[in-house]
Amino acid sequence: FLDAYDAIRRDSYPDVVESLALAARSLPEPQLQKRLLELCAQVQRGSQPHVAELYAVRSLFSGSPLGLNKLQVSHVKALSQVLFLTPHLPAFFLRRRLRSHVLEIRHLDRAMLRLGLGQLSEEELKAACYLRGLNPTRLGMSECRAWLEQWLGLSCKLQASEASLLANSMVLLSLNYVGAKE
């Protein structure tokens, strides 16, 4: 069932990347706009961005137009589908549920970092990857651990106000991850 549900979730991944690129075009700061557009183009071409590249644009995800409360409704709906949340609610509720779920993942990430990935069983590692947008069914333990280390490297550095970047990173970091593609 994981593959079937992941296929449904992955259908919304291109919408998330396109929504990001569209929002990037309206950013007032040309240098950060260019960086984010390049990042989106890189993902659309099949590459996986580095955590440092995502972290470099984190300031864009706190306010308009990329803060969680400022995203276009279509973008919020696509992100909701990534987290298996129903997209059929008024925008206010969608944003609230999305923020709540993303911050819960962030909280779990901090606990996982304190515990250490080495303490997790293979099943726990795979469940952690799946929750964060990566389909682990074709990945080994070392690949899951490597991806989670990357994820935690971003997640645990972000502030609650940057929850939008964390939500979008579920797509950006997992869409083209080697071995997890269909």
Disulfide bonds with the S-S distance in Angstrom:
none
